[in-house]
Every structure is written in structure tokens, then in C-alpha cells.
């Protein structure tokens, strides 16, 4: 039987491999989205995946203001303002005001923005179904261990990021 230290080393190596593969996959996922968008005759779409996710956030919560988008996406308000202005310029979102509050500006998707939203949602659904099929090979007990591990490690990473100790 392997020692606990050896198993931890093997897990660390597998984790690093997973990170590298995930990074490569994320790049191909973006390329796939852009390819499908082109095939679907969506002429204007952001080439930045964060902007796609802003469209997704607006589509899920419209009408929504930039402060709420920034909070939901955990991005700065300045980033959302910059992305929002580009999406406005490209005709993918529009600004609206509520009747009871003329000062606050809200975003809604345009018909072109909705096409991107629906395509993104569809591709995410396909990925979710693929992930669920992948998980079918694990028992309920194994799934609980995986869930517990991912939850614990996410909390640890969030702590390290917020405390500035990511590489210490």
C-alpha cells in the first residue's frame, strides 16, 4: 500500500495536469463558441469570453444595473462599465430607466444580444449534460467526497486570493 505522502504527491501531479488541461480546454471552448456563433449567422459578438458572460448575466437578471452585474460576476464596476459600453456600441445591450427611478441606468439585451445569450445557454447546457454523464461512473459516496473536496479547496483558494497569499 502506498504511503499517504506518495498519494498526496500523485494527487498534486494530477491536479497540475488537470489545471493545464482545463486552461487549454477553456481556450478551445471559446473558439468553439465563436465558431458556432458564426455558423448561426450571428454577425456581431464579443471576442472576449468575459463580455459573453456579461451578456449572460444581463440575460438572466434583466433589467440589471452595472453595480449588480459587477457584484454577481465579482468584477470591478470599472470593468463592467468598459464592457457595457462596448456591448452598447455593438448593439448587444441597451440602456433603460425605470419609471420610478430616472437616475438609475439598467441594461437589457437587444434581439442580437438575446441570440448570443441563448447560444451561450445552449452550449452550457450541453456541457452540463456531458459533465453529468461523466459523473455517472461514481457512487453517491464518491460524489460526496468529490463535492466536499471541491468545496473545501475553493474556500482555500478564495481565502488565499483575498488575503494575497496565493503563491506563499
KEVEX-393303 format. One record per residue (C-alpha): z negated, x, y. Coordinates in pm, 1 decimal. Each point is the difference from the previous one (the first is absolute). Last residue first. Layout:
N
<selum><up>Z</up><east>X</east><north>Y</north></selum>
...
***
This chain:
168
<selum><up>44.6</up><east>313.1</east><north>3197.0</north></selum>
<selum><up>357.5</up><east>-130.2</east><north>2.7</north></selum>
<selum><up>-58.2</up><east>-363.4</east><north>91.8</north></selum>
<selum><up>-328.3</up><east>62.8</east><north>179.3</north></selum>
<selum><up>87.3</up><east>-169.5</east><north>327.8</north></selum>
<selum><up>-268.6</up><east>-265.3</east><north>-44.8</north></selum>
<selum><up>250.0</up><east>-284.9</east><north>12.2</north></selum>
<selum><up>238.2</up><east>166.4</east><north>-246.0</north></selum>
<selum><up>-273.2</up><east>114.0</east><north>-239.4</north></selum>
<selum><up>-158.0</up><east>-343.9</east><north>2.4</north></selum>
<selum><up>334.3</up><east>-169.2</east><north>-64.8</north></selum>
<selum><up>64.7</up><east>243.3</east><north>-286.7</north></selum>
<selum><up>-338.1</up><east>-73.0</east><north>-158.2</north></selum>
<selum><up>43.8</up><east>-377.2</east><north>35.6</north></selum>
<selum><up>344.6</up><east>27.2</east><north>-158.0</north></selum>
<selum><up>-146.3</up><east>209.7</east><north>-282.7</north></selum>
<selum><up>-261.8</up><east>-262.7</east><north>-76.8</north></selum>
<selum><up>250.0</up><east>-288.3</east><north>4.1</north></selum>
<selum><up>254.7</up><east>189.4</east><north>-208.1</north></selum>
<selum><up>-263.5</up><east>98.7</east><north>-256.0</north></selum>
<selum><up>-147.0</up><east>-351.3</east><north>-24.1</north></selum>
<selum><up>345.3</up><east>-154.3</east><north>-43.5</north></selum>
<selum><up>91.1</up><east>253.4</east><north>-270.3</north></selum>
<selum><up>-332.0</up><east>-61.4</east><north>-179.3</north></selum>
<selum><up>48.8</up><east>-378.4</east><north>24.7</north></selum>
<selum><up>356.4</up><east>33.7</east><north>-132.4</north></selum>
<selum><up>-129.2</up><east>199.6</east><north>-297.1</north></selum>
<selum><up>-250.5</up><east>-274.0</east><north>-85.0</north></selum>
<selum><up>265.7</up><east>-272.7</east><north>32.3</north></selum>
<selum><up>223.2</up><east>198.0</east><north>-237.5</north></selum>
<selum><up>296.2</up><east>202.0</east><north>126.0</north></selum>
<selum><up>363.4</up><east>-37.7</east><north>-107.7</north></selum>
<selum><up>53.1</up><east>-295.5</east><north>235.9</north></selum>
<selum><up>-50.3</up><east>232.0</east><north>299.1</north></selum>
<selum><up>367.6</up><east>99.3</east><north>1.1</north></selum>
<selum><up>101.7</up><east>-367.6</east><north>-2.5</north></selum>
<selum><up>-225.7</up><east>-55.4</east><north>303.4</north></selum>
<selum><up>162.9</up><east>295.9</east><north>178.7</north></selum>
<selum><up>351.8</up><east>-137.1</east><north>-65.3</north></selum>
<selum><up>-108.6</up><east>-340.9</east><north>129.0</north></selum>
<selum><up>-145.1</up><east>162.6</east><north>312.3</north></selum>
<selum><up>319.3</up><east>200.4</east><north>53.5</north></selum>
<selum><up>216.8</up><east>-314.8</east><north>-22.8</north></selum>
<selum><up>-235.3</up><east>-177.1</east><north>241.1</north></selum>
<selum><up>18.5</up><east>292.6</east><north>243.3</north></selum>
<selum><up>381.4</up><east>-19.0</east><north>-7.5</north></selum>
<selum><up>-9.8</up><east>-373.8</east><north>76.7</north></selum>
<selum><up>-247.9</up><east>42.6</east><north>286.0</north></selum>
<selum><up>212.4</up><east>274.1</east><north>155.3</north></selum>
<selum><up>311.7</up><east>-218.0</east><north>-30.0</north></selum>
<selum><up>-183.8</up><east>-298.9</east><north>148.8</north></selum>
<selum><up>-131.1</up><east>202.6</east><north>296.2</north></selum>
<selum><up>338.0</up><east>163.8</east><north>62.7</north></selum>
<selum><up>172.4</up><east>-339.2</east><north>8.7</north></selum>
<selum><up>-283.5</up><east>-133.8</east><north>217.3</north></selum>
<selum><up>65.2</up><east>273.6</east><north>256.2</north></selum>
<selum><up>362.6</up><east>-112.3</east><north>24.8</north></selum>
<selum><up>-114.1</up><east>-361.8</east><north>55.9</north></selum>
<selum><up>-241.2</up><east>126.2</east><north>267.0</north></selum>
<selum><up>-355.0</up><east>80.4</east><north>-99.9</north></selum>
<selum><up>-291.0</up><east>-94.6</east><north>220.1</north></selum>
<selum><up>-213.8</up><east>219.2</east><north>223.0</north></selum>
<selum><up>-273.8</up><east>-110.7</east><north>235.3</north></selum>
<selum><up>-69.0</up><east>85.0</east><north>365.5</north></selum>
<selum><up>-333.6</up><east>-104.5</east><north>153.0</north></selum>
<selum><up>-4.9</up><east>-81.8</east><north>370.5</north></selum>
<selum><up>141.0</up><east>-355.5</east><north>-24.7</north></selum>
<selum><up>-287.7</up><east>-125.8</east><north>-211.4</north></selum>
<selum><up>-15.2</up><east>-377.5</east><north>-72.2</north></selum>
<selum><up>374.8</up><east>-46.6</east><north>-47.2</north></selum>
<selum><up>21.3</up><east>308.6</east><north>-220.0</north></selum>
<selum><up>236.2</up><east>274.1</east><north>100.3</north></selum>
<selum><up>296.8</up><east>137.9</east><north>-190.4</north></selum>
<selum><up>165.6</up><east>334.5</east><north>-52.4</north></selum>
<selum><up>290.3</up><east>33.3</east><north>-239.3</north></selum>
<selum><up>46.2</up><east>209.3</east><north>-311.2</north></selum>
<selum><up>304.7</up><east>145.1</east><north>-176.7</north></selum>
<selum><up>229.9</up><east>12.4</east><north>303.2</north></selum>
<selum><up>43.2</up><east>379.2</east><north>-7.1</north></selum>
<selum><up>-161.3</up><east>35.9</east><north>343.8</north></selum>
<selum><up>-291.5</up><east>-216.0</east><north>-112.5</north></selum>
<selum><up>-41.3</up><east>212.7</east><north>-314.7</north></selum>
<selum><up>4.7</up><east>313.5</east><north>218.3</north></selum>
<selum><up>-261.9</up><east>-149.8</east><north>232.5</north></selum>
<selum><up>-216.2</up><east>-97.9</east><north>-296.7</north></selum>
<selum><up>18.8</up><east>353.5</east><north>-145.5</north></selum>
<selum><up>-118.5</up><east>152.4</east><north>328.6</north></selum>
<selum><up>-266.7</up><east>-265.9</east><north>56.3</north></selum>
<selum><up>-115.3</up><east>32.3</east><north>-362.4</north></selum>
<selum><up>-36.1</up><east>375.8</east><north>37.2</north></selum>
<selum><up>-193.4</up><east>-42.3</east><north>327.1</north></selum>
<selum><up>-228.4</up><east>-257.2</east><north>-165.6</north></selum>
<selum><up>-93.2</up><east>266.9</east><north>-251.5</north></selum>
<selum><up>50.8</up><east>-70.6</east><north>-368.7</north></selum>
<selum><up>-230.8</up><east>-159.7</east><north>-256.9</north></selum>
<selum><up>270.0</up><east>-246.7</east><north>-105.6</north></selum>
<selum><up>-216.2</up><east>-309.3</east><north>48.1</north></selum>
<selum><up>-167.0</up><east>142.0</east><north>311.5</north></selum>
<selum><up>324.3</up><east>115.1</east><north>162.8</north></selum>
<selum><up>165.2</up><east>-335.4</east><north>-77.4</north></selum>
<selum><up>-299.5</up><east>-182.0</east><north>152.4</north></selum>
<selum><up>22.8</up><east>207.2</east><north>317.4</north></selum>
<selum><up>378.7</up><east>-48.3</east><north>15.7</north></selum>
<selum><up>-28.3</up><east>-379.5</east><north>4.5</north></selum>
<selum><up>75.2</up><east>-234.0</east><north>-287.1</north></selum>
<selum><up>193.6</up><east>-326.6</east><north>-25.1</north></selum>
<selum><up>66.5</up><east>61.7</east><north>-273.4</north></selum>
<selum><up>-229.2</up><east>128.3</east><north>-275.6</north></selum>
<selum><up>210.2</up><east>74.9</east><north>-308.2</north></selum>
<selum><up>327.8</up><east>56.2</east><north>183.8</north></selum>
<selum><up>-167.8</up><east>216.4</east><north>264.9</north></selum>
<selum><up>-157.9</up><east>217.5</east><north>-269.4</north></selum>
<selum><up>329.3</up><east>31.3</east><north>-189.3</north></selum>
<selum><up>184.7</up><east>92.3</east><north>318.5</north></selum>
<selum><up>-268.8</up><east>262.9</east><north>63.3</north></selum>
<selum><up>53.1</up><east>118.7</east><north>-359.8</north></selum>
<selum><up>371.8</up><east>45.7</east><north>66.2</north></selum>
<selum><up>-95.1</up><east>196.6</east><north>313.6</north></selum>
<selum><up>-219.8</up><east>222.1</east><north>-215.8</north></selum>
<selum><up>293.4</up><east>51.5</east><north>-239.5</north></selum>
<selum><up>213.5</up><east>149.9</east><north>276.4</north></selum>
<selum><up>373.9</up><east>-50.6</east><north>-19.9</north></selum>
<selum><up>-45.4</up><east>-329.5</east><north>181.4</north></selum>
<selum><up>248.2</up><east>-274.0</east><north>-82.0</north></selum>
<selum><up>309.0</up><east>-123.4</east><north>172.9</north></selum>
<selum><up>301.6</up><east>-98.6</east><north>-207.1</north></selum>
<selum><up>-156.5</up><east>-196.4</east><north>-280.2</north></selum>
<selum><up>309.2</up><east>-50.2</east><north>-210.7</north></selum>
<selum><up>-201.2</up><east>-44.9</east><north>-322.7</north></selum>
<selum><up>156.4</up><east>321.3</east><north>-133.8</north></selum>
<selum><up>-124.1</up><east>184.4</east><north>312.1</north></selum>
<selum><up>-351.7</up><east>-136.0</east><north>-48.3</north></selum>
<selum><up>18.6</up><east>99.1</east><north>-368.7</north></selum>
<selum><up>86.3</up><east>359.0</east><north>93.4</north></selum>
<selum><up>-271.2</up><east>17.3</east><north>267.9</north></selum>
<selum><up>-260.6</up><east>-130.0</east><north>-245.0</north></selum>
<selum><up>115.5</up><east>244.6</east><north>-269.7</north></selum>
<selum><up>-19.1</up><east>293.5</east><north>242.3</north></selum>
<selum><up>-352.7</up><east>-104.0</east><north>93.2</north></selum>
<selum><up>-97.2</up><east>-23.8</east><north>-367.8</north></selum>
<selum><up>162.3</up><east>339.9</east><north>-62.0</north></selum>
<selum><up>-229.8</up><east>156.4</east><north>258.6</north></selum>
<selum><up>-305.6</up><east>-177.4</east><north>-139.6</north></selum>
<selum><up>95.6</up><east>120.3</east><north>-348.7</north></selum>
<selum><up>-2.3</up><east>362.5</east><north>111.5</north></selum>
<selum><up>-346.7</up><east>-42.0</east><north>150.7</north></selum>
<selum><up>-118.8</up><east>-182.2</east><north>-311.6</north></selum>
<selum><up>131.4</up><east>281.1</east><north>-220.2</north></selum>
<selum><up>-185.5</up><east>259.4</east><north>204.4</north></selum>
<selum><up>-322.2</up><east>-201.9</east><north>-0.2</north></selum>
<selum><up>24.1</up><east>-72.4</east><north>-375.8</north></selum>
<selum><up>48.8</up><east>370.5</east><north>-76.7</north></selum>
<selum><up>-310.3</up><east>77.5</east><north>205.2</north></selum>
<selum><up>-195.0</up><east>-268.7</east><north>-190.5</north></selum>
<selum><up>122.5</up><east>137.5</east><north>-334.5</north></selum>
<selum><up>-125.9</up><east>344.8</east><north>94.2</north></selum>
<selum><up>-333.5</up><east>-142.9</east><north>112.6</north></selum>
<selum><up>-31.1</up><east>-203.8</east><north>-319.4</north></selum>
<selum><up>67.0</up><east>309.9</east><north>-211.8</north></selum>
<selum><up>-261.9</up><east>196.4</east><north>193.0</north></selum>
<selum><up>-250.2</up><east>-285.3</east><north>-38.6</north></selum>
<selum><up>71.6</up><east>-10.9</east><north>-375.2</north></selum>
<selum><up>-61.4</up><east>376.1</east><north>-23.5</north></selum>
<selum><up>-330.9</up><east>-32.8</east><north>184.6</north></selum>
<selum><up>-110.7</up><east>-286.6</east><north>-225.1</north></selum>
<selum><up>58.8</up><east>219.8</east><north>-302.0</north></selum>
<selum><up>271.5</up><east>-83.7</east><north>-246.4</north></selum>
<selum><up>-91.1</up><east>-127.8</east><north>-343.3</north></selum>
***
